[in-house]
Amino acid sequence: MSTTGGTDAIDPDVAPSGTGCVECEEAGGWWFHLRRCAQCGHVGCCDDSPAKHATAHYHSTGHPVIRSFEPGEEWFWNYATDEMYVSGPELAPPACHPVDQPVPGPAGRVPADWAETLR
């Protein structure tokens, strides 16, 4: 496990854990945007989401590098160094959640007042 995001913090061969936030799916919650752990593939919700599961995953595992799991976004973030990287290694597919999956998501679980909830 790397605490600073060296090459052992990214495993390009690990597939994402699913198409949505693992913990939100289990709890019946919802998310704003999704992030993928570059080391183990865990998909969690972003810090603008109510539950902030991607950051919680970093704190519980020490896996410092995430990649956006949004269509058209390929940036990485390193929690340990608070740095964004605009490019990095290609990760195992898929590179994002399904394009037809709404943002915020998932369909049917996002409250009507979701924008107010995120303020």
C-alpha positions in Angstrom: 0.0 0.0 0.0 1.3 3.4 -0.9 0.7 6.5 1.2 1.8 8.9 -1.5 0.6 7.5 -4.7 3.6 5.7 -6.2 3.2 3.2 -8.9 1.8 0.6 -6.4 -1.2 2.9 -5.8 -2.5 2.2 -9.3 -3.3 -1.3 -10.7 -4.4 -0.8 -14.3 -5.6 -4.4 -14.5 -8.3 -4.2 -11.8 -11.9 -3.6 -13.1 -14.3 -1.3 -11.3 -16.5 -2.8 -8.6 -19.7 -1.9 -10.4 -21.6 0.9 -12.1 -22.5 2.8 -9.0 -21.3 3.6 -5.5 -20.9 0.3 -3.6 -22.1 1.6 -0.3 -24.9 3.8 -1.6 -26.2 0.7 -3.6 -26.2 -1.4 -0.4 -27.9 1.3 1.7 -30.4 2.5 -1.0 -28.7 5.9 -1.2 -27.9 8.1 -4.1 -24.8 10.0 -5.4 -23.9 13.1 -7.4 -20.7 11.9 -9.2 -18.7 8.7 -9.0 -15.0 8.0 -8.3 -13.0 4.8 -8.9 -10.1 3.7 -6.7 -7.1 3.2 -9.0 -5.7 0.5 -6.8 -8.6 -1.9 -6.1 -11.4 -0.7 -8.4 -13.8 0.4 -5.6 -16.5 2.8 -6.9 -17.6 5.4 -4.4 -19.5 8.7 -4.5 -17.7 12.0 -4.6 -17.3 14.6 -1.9 -20.2 16.6 -3.3 -22.5 13.5 -2.7 -24.3 13.2 0.7 -22.2 10.2 1.9 -18.7 10.9 0.4 -17.9 7.2 0.1 -14.8 7.6 -2.1 -13.0 9.6 0.5 -14.2 7.2 3.2 -12.7 4.4 1.2 -9.3 6.2 1.1 -9.4 6.7 4.9 -10.3 3.1 5.6 -7.9 1.5 3.1 -5.1 4.0 2.6 -5.6 3.7 -1.2 -4.7 7.3 -2.2 -5.4 7.6 -5.9 -8.8 7.8 -7.5 -10.0 8.4 -11.1 -13.2 10.0 -12.1 -15.8 7.4 -13.1 -17.8 9.9 -15.1 -18.2 9.8 -18.9 -15.6 11.9 -20.7 -13.5 12.5 -17.6 -10.0 10.9 -17.3 -8.4 12.8 -14.4 -6.9 11.3 -11.3 -6.8 12.7 -7.8 -4.3 11.8 -5.1 -5.7 12.2 -1.6 -2.3 11.8 0.1 -0.8 14.8 -1.8 -3.9 16.7 -2.7 -2.9 16.7 -6.4 -4.9 16.3 -9.6 -3.3 14.6 -12.6 -4.9 15.2 -16.0 -3.5 11.9 -17.3 -2.4 8.5 -16.1 -2.3 4.9 -17.1 -5.3 3.4 -18.9 -7.4 1.4 -16.4 -9.3 -1.8 -17.1 -12.7 -1.1 -18.6 -15.2 0.2 -18.2 -13.8 3.7 -17.9 -17.0 5.2 -16.6 -20.5 4.4 -15.4 -23.1 3.7 -18.2 -23.7 6.8 -20.3 -27.5 6.4 -19.9 -27.1 6.4 -16.0 -28.4 9.7 -14.8 -26.4 12.3 -12.9 -27.2 12.4 -10.1 -28.1 8.8 -9.8 -29.3 6.2 -9.7 -32.6 6.7 -11.4 -35.5 6.4 -8.9 -33.5 7.2 -5.8 -32.6 10.8 -6.2 -34.8 13.1 -4.2 -36.7 15.9 -6.0 -34.8 18.5 -3.9 -31.4 17.0 -4.5 -29.8 20.3 -5.4 -30.9 21.8 -2.1 -29.6 18.7 -0.3 -26.1 19.3 -1.7 -25.7 22.9 -0.6 
